[in-house]
Amino acid sequence: MTTKNTPRDPFGQPTRTLTPYERTAAAAKDIIDSEKQTRDARTAALRSARLEREAENGK
């Protein structure tokens, strides 16, 4: 009897290959998440600068 040496996940189940759609969706999610982190950091920096400026002007 021959057995295939298939890759297994941490639970012992055989893994499957991803479809082209799944690979594209995963790549898109990574890009979107990265851009969101950048956007959130920029927003926080701008918000703190605005609040500091308003505090100086006595608003």
Buried (B, 14 or more C-beta within 10 A) or exposed (E): EEEEEEEEEEEEEEEEEEEEEEEEEEEEEEEEEEEEEEEEEEEEEEEEEEEEEEEEEEE
